[in-house]
Amino acid sequence: MAGSDGADTRSNRGSEWYRRLVERANTITTVLDPDGSIVYVSPAIERVLGHDPAEVVGAFGHEYVHPDDHVNVAEAIEALQAASEDPQTAEFRLRRADGSWCWVEATMWNQLDDDVIDGILLHGREATERRKRAAERHRTNERLKMALEGANLGVWDWDMRTDEVSRDELLTNMLGYSRSEMGDHLRGWEDVVHPDDKRRHDEALSEHIEDRTPYYECEYRLETISGEWKWVRTIGKVVERDEEGTPVRATGIHQDIDDRKRAELALEAREEKYRSLFEDIRDALMLLDRDGFLDCNERTLGLFGIDSVDRFIEHAPWELSPPRQPDGTDSREAAMAHIERAFEEGQAFFEWTHRRADGTTFPAEVKLSRFEDEDGQALHALVRDITERKAHQRRLQEQRDNLEVLNQVVRHDIRNDIQLISGHAGIVEQACEKPDVQHSIETVLDAAAHANELTTSAREMANVMLSAEAELKPVGLRETIERQLSAVRSTYSDARVAAEGTIPPVDVRAHDMLDSVFRNLLKNAVQHNDSETPEVTVSATCRDDSVVVRVADNGPGIPDARKTEIFGKGEAGLDSHGTGIGLYLVETLVESYNGAVWIEDRTGENRSNGRPRADDADPGGAVFVVELPLAET
């Protein structure tokens, strides 16, 4: 009996101990009868939910469960009844005394002790904070997933002991592979690295593994499933090392940067191209905005005598000029006006006087052009030193002034004196009949005529040089030729000078000196003619954009060796009494019209109509051919 009493005592003490443990715990212990009524609830219900245990006992348990969770609880109870030996777990919300809801994680047992409990034993612990943390982690993961997808990032995790790598779908899909095709081994990734980038990739990885850099970061190309190359950026970090410091695990991301990288490379190529042009151009080139210079090439430094780009850009544009320009304008005001005009109109072109670092000045031609810079609008300025051009222009102007004086002397003074000599010699010739005097007078008259011709040629030569820059314009070809045919007929009455066929009524691109071309060709054809009766014919044929004029004579012809040199200065013809300058004037004028002049032998086949007459089998003589451009209509 004593033993039995001791066992009962120990059992009672054990039950008391378990009762105290249950009542002191923060876990809500509840016993439900088979009908779902609460037959026992531990004091923890008051600490957790604020309910008085005495008020809860006798109530139905589902009255305290959130309506949305009734199904979850019922399913757990059904599963418990179907497998009575296995406990069931469920999470649901219980109503607090203040009406709010508290998440509870509960474990249920069915008929734990048939002699003591005939129903369900339930242990529940508050799970509200855990649920909040889980929800927050879920939201964080969702945000992270959206961020990774939005940034086109793929995540990887590398077990450095086994070289096994886990990758997400985005990472492998980036290259067009599936995860299974890519494999779970590091080699699957290394095999697709571009050969030209592999060394740089491996060096960046080694530097981080050796703990020389805080991150492993590299941009390189990977081969896609289609065989193309895609630029990616990898950022990774060793996150775990063993006791000896050897890295055992790394994680990181891959980012698709193909569009951005290709754009950068294209931009770099363009920049390199323009930098080469910038530096190699023979003129000084600089960049500037309204605040001053931004950059310049080496030619600029040499032109201004400044030793570095940094020192050059310290100057404002007007500081590289004398205080005033040659026309008296203030350099600063004029420079700012040109710069503003270039910004407004897109460009500005002007001549400018610059000053070097040593104080010397030089004339320049400046072109400012607007362009779009990454920071807004800017200008590039091309500066060309025109010192030699200006000196050449001055020399030309001096020559033109001298020629103008010579032309005036020839046109007025000398010709007036020659006319005076000729006039008085004629009077003497009429008054005196002595043969010897008559011969002298004829000699004087011939010399006066030759001198007059000389002054005419000199005047025409001066006019050619003075009109070298004259603007070309449409000039009527028929009117010009007919006018000179009439003049030559009046001068050489014993010659037969005529047009063959109809001269086309077209305009050629020339100027007022075109008369001199045909006057000299016609006079040359008569003066150098040894026939008893000199014959000269003029014909013309139109082509697509030019007209060809032929001046043919029946003279002795011109040897092939002299057909080119005859147009030289002072090349008078055989037995010529001329000046030898007329044909030089012809070639000079024709070339200034962008035309051409040459000599052919006269045969029946080169007559203008292409049909030689029977007596033209070998007519002899020479043909001067002039090709002139037609004027634009």
HELIX and SHEET records of a PDB file:
HELIX    1   1 ALA A    2  ARG A   24  1                                  23    
HELIX    2   2 ALA A   44  LEU A   49  1                                   6    
HELIX    3   3 PRO A   53  VAL A   56  1                                   4    
HELIX    4   4 GLY A   61  TYR A   64  5                                   4    
HELIX    5   5 PRO A   67  ASP A   69  5                                   3    
HELIX    6   6 HIS A   70  ALA A   82  1                                  13    
HELIX    7   7 THR A  128  GLY A  150  1                                  23    
HELIX    8   8 GLU A  169  ASN A  173  1                                   5    
HELIX    9   9 ARG A  179  MET A  182  1                                   4    
HELIX   10  10 LEU A  186  GLU A  190  1                                   5    
HELIX   11  11 PRO A  195  ILE A  209  1                                  15    
HELIX   12  12 ASP A  258  ASP A  280  1                                  23    
HELIX   13  13 GLU A  298  PHE A  304  1                                   7    
HELIX   14  14 VAL A  309  PHE A  312  1                                   4    
HELIX   15  15 PRO A  317  LEU A  320  5                                   4    
HELIX   16  16 SER A  331  GLU A  345  1                                  15    
HELIX   17  17 THR A  387  GLN A  408  1                                  22    
HELIX   18  18 VAL A  409  ILE A  414  3                                   6    
HELIX   19  19 ARG A  415  ALA A  431  1                                  17    
HELIX   20  20 PRO A  435  LEU A  466  1                                  32    
HELIX   21  21 LEU A  477  THR A  491  1                                  15    
HELIX   22  22 LEU A  514  GLN A  527  1                                  14    
HELIX   23  23 ASP A  560  ARG A  562  5                                   3    
HELIX   24  24 GLU A  565  PHE A  567  5                                   3    
HELIX   25  25 GLY A  582  SER A  592  1                                  11    
HELIX   26  26 GLY A  604  ASN A  606  5                                   3    
HELIX   27  27 ALA A  614  ASP A  616  5                                   3    
SHEET    1   A 5 ILE A  38  VAL A  41  0                                        
SHEET    2   A 5 ILE A  28  LEU A  32 -1                                        
SHEET    3   A 5 ILE A 120  GLU A 126 -1                                        
SHEET    4   A 5 TRP A 101  ASN A 110 -1                                        
SHEET    5   A 5 GLN A  88  ARG A  95 -1                                        
SHEET    1   B 5 GLU A 164  ARG A 167  0                                        
SHEET    2   B 5 LEU A 153  ASP A 159 -1                                        
SHEET    3   B 5 PRO A 247  ASP A 256 -1                                        
SHEET    4   B 5 TRP A 229  ARG A 241 -1                                        
SHEET    5   B 5 TYR A 216  GLU A 223 -1                                        
SHEET    1   C 5 GLY A 292  CYS A 296  0                                        
SHEET    2   C 5 ALA A 284  ASP A 289 -1                                        
SHEET    3   C 5 GLY A 376  ASP A 385 -1                                        
SHEET    4   C 5 THR A 361  ASP A 373 -1                                        
SHEET    5   C 5 GLN A 347  ARG A 355 -1                                        
SHEET    1   D 2 LYS A 473  GLY A 476  0                                        
SHEET    2   D 2 ASP A 507  ALA A 510 -1                                        
SHEET    1   E 5 ARG A 496  ALA A 499  0                                        
SHEET    2   E 5 GLU A 535  CYS A 542  1                                        
SHEET    3   E 5 SER A 546  ASP A 553 -1                                        
SHEET    4   E 5 ALA A 622  PRO A 629 -1                                        
SHEET    5   E 5 ALA A 596  ASP A 601 -1                                        
END                                                                             
